[in-house]
């Protein structure tokens, strides 16, 4: 196929040169791609680190705030519990005082009833004695006055009755 002009050799050399160039270009592209991949990997690593650090910081902040919130809530709850306990104790004391007053009233009522019963029994049994003593004490002093008063009172009453006895007669028509 060769005509002796060296065309085949020239073509062969050209093909070899093209192949070398293609290899060089391919390796350069490959190197640049590898560098790009490494840069991307590094950027991803940095981003991941940043995210991890950010997440760690966020966790710490959240933990701090949660701890503070928990403490505040605990304080409020403890205060509420103390307030409820104090209110409960006061209510119990008030209830006990009311019960004592009620019991004292019951005792007083019973004492009043007993005293009333004793007085009633004493009145039923004792009235003749005090009346007899009073009458006996008054008889010597007021005997004369009493008789005079009764006599004086009876006479006007009779006169008034006598005057009323002759009633008016109806006039004839």
ABEGO torsion letter per residue (X at the ends): XBAGAGAAAAAAAAAAAAAAAAAAAAAAAAAAAAAAAAAAAAAAAAAAAAAAAAAAAAAAAAAAAAAAAAAAAAAAAAAAAAAAAAAAAAAAAAAAAAAAAAAAAAAAAAAAAAAAAAAAAAAAAAAAAAAAAAAAAAAAAAAAAAAAAAAAAAAAAAAAAAAAABBBBBBBX
